[in-house]
Amino acid sequence: MIKYILFLLFAIFIASCECPPNLDTEKDFVPDIFSLVNFMNITADNSSCDIYTSNLKIISNCKSLDTSIRKFEKFPSGLNNFRIQSGSKILLNTILSTKQNKYYSLIFYKKASYLDYLLIEEDIDLSLNSSFLRFANFSENQSIKITIKSNQIQDIEIFLPVNTASLPLVFPSKSINIEIANAESGEIIQQISEHTILSNGIEYCFIVGDKISSKVIFSKASF
């Protein structure tokens, strides 16, 4: 009888133990106090990776150049370790500083032989109920010129150095025409007709690749 009672108490203790997840945990970790981050993998090598804070996995299988509509993931606010892994190989290990309940975009990309990142606080007014568009140059073009044309607005011109992103442009959910060119030579990289911007979200237009075969990728995230 005593052995049975001891076994029962031990079973209750095990069932009530809320051990934190670790690297082997199947379910991704969701923090209670968090910022909201859109993680964008533009490594351009058709690979995928996992994202961790400390030893807690927050995203599995983050695909490169993902054009599906993504969501802002919960990431612990404050100062936290941020790690990107492919299998057991650590690709990036650093510290991120984010504010509670703020929106961020984090772009990680290959720079020479290593992985680098750009963290952007999305200082946007969600009450506008509009669409937000940013351009980002991660190609081998040292500077690009972007011209936006629409029957709703005057033409907008943006010049972007390499590895930088533009300020957010606010639009109603309307179609626009986009021309992207090498700012130095004037050579047209791509012309995009009647592109409809994602409603109630933020969209990034990435220019990636080398000078000869630069391409344009749209990455969308809903709020």
N, C-alpha and C positions, 0 to 999 in steps of 0.2 A: 504493500500500500504506500509506504514512504517513497519507494523508488518511483511508483506511478505519479505521485504528487510532484516529486522533483523533476521528472520528465515533462510533466504538463507545464510547470513553471518555466522550464527551459524553452519549451516550444513557444510559449506566449512571448517570452523575451525576444526570441529570434524573429517572430512575426512582427513585433513592434519596433524592431531596430531599423531606422531609416538611414542606411549607409549611403554616403554620397557616391554618385556615379564616377567611374574611372575610365581609362582608355578602352576597357573591354565592354563597357556598357552599351547595350543595343540602342536604347532610347537616347536621343539627343537631349542635352541639358538645357533647361529653360529657367533663367534667373527670375527672382521676385522683384528686384530693383534693377532697372535696366534702361539703356538707351536703345534706339532702333536703328539698325544698320543694314544697308543693302550691300552685300558682298558681291563684287563683280570680278570674275576671273577672265582676264584678257591676255593670257599667256600665249595664245595663238598656236598651241601645239596639240589641240584636240585632246588634252588630258583632263583629268578631274582630280580633286584633292579633298581632304577633310580639314575642317577648321576647328581649332580648340581655344578655349581660354583656360590657362593652367593645364590641368589634365582632364578637363571636361569638354567633350565634343559637343559643339553647338550646331554644326552643319556637316552632313555627310554628302559626298559626291558633288562637290561644287564644280560644275562643268565649265570648260573654257568657252568663251564667246557664246554664252547661252542667250538665245534670242527669245526664249519664252518669257511670259510676264512673271516677274519674280515678286517677292514680298520683302518687307523690312523685317529682319530677324531681331529677336531680343538678345542683347549683349549686355553683360553686367556693366553698369555705369561706374565712373571713377577711374582709378588707375588699375589696369588689369593686363596680365600676360596675354599675348595674342600669338598663336602659332598655326602655321599651315604645314600640313603633312601630306605626302603621297605614300601610302602604305606606312612603312616605318621610317621613311626618309623625311627629315625635317627640311622644308624649303625656306621657311622664314620664321624667325622667333624674335619678338620684340614686345614693347609695352605700348598699349593704347590708352589714351585719356579721353573719355567721353562723358557727357552730362546726362543726367537722368531725364528721360522722356523726350530727349532731342533726337532729331532724325539725322543720319549720316549716310554718306556713300563711301565705301572703301573699294578702291580699284587696286588690284595687284597685277603686276606685269613683269615680264623678263627685261632686265637691264644688264647688258653684257652677259656674264655667265651666272648671274644671281637674280633672285626675286626681290623686287622693290614694291612699294605701295604708296598710294596717295589717299589720305583721309580727308573728306570734305564734310563740314557741317552744313546741312541743308537748311539754311535760314530762310524758310518759306512760310507764307501765311496760308494755312490750310482753309481758313474761312473764305478765301477767294473762290474756292470750289472750281479752280481752273487747272490747266495742264502746265507742266513745267518741263522745259527742254534745255539740256546742256550739251555742248560739244566738247570733245576731248581728243587731243592729238597725241597718239602713241605710235605714230608711224616713224619712218626714217626721214620724213620731210621736216627740216628744222623749223619751218614756219608754214602754216597754211592759212588761206583766206577763205572764209565761208560767207556766202551771200544768200540771204533768205528773202524770198519773194512771196507775196500773198496779196490778194485783192482786198484783204482786211487791214493791211498795215503798209507803211512805207518799207522800202528795201532796207534790210539790216545787214551790215558788214561786220564780221568778226575776224580778228587776226589772232592765231594761237601758236605760240612756240611749242616745241616738242615737250611731251610729258606734262602738259598742263590742261586744265579744263576751264571752260568759260563760266561766267556768271549765269544763273538760271534765267531763262526767258519765259515770260508768262504769256500763255495763249489761251483763248477759248479752244475747245476741241474742234479745230478747223484744219483743213488740209493746207500745206505750204509746199513751195518749190525750193529746193536747196541746190546750190552750186558750190562744190568744194574744189579748190585749186591750190597748187603750190604757190605760196606767196612770192617766192623769189623769181621763179621762171614764168609764172602765169599759166602754166600748163594745167588743164582741167583734170582733176582726179576722178570726179564722178558728179553726175547731175541726177537729182532725184525729183521726180514729178509727183505732185499731189500726195504727199506723205501726210497721213492723218495722225496727229499726236494723241497719245494715250490720255484718256479722260481721267481726272481725279488720281493723278500719279505723277511720277517723274520719269523722264526718258533721257537716256544718254545716247548721243550719236558719236560713236568711236571711229576714228580714222586710224587704221592699223596696217602693218605690213611694210614692205620696202618701197622705195620711190617708184619703181617700175610697176609693181603689182599691189599698190595700196588699195585697200577695200574699206567699205563702210559697214559697220555693224550697229544696229539699234538694240539697246538693252533697256527694258521697261520694268518699272516696279510700281505697284499700286500701294496707296496708303492704307 
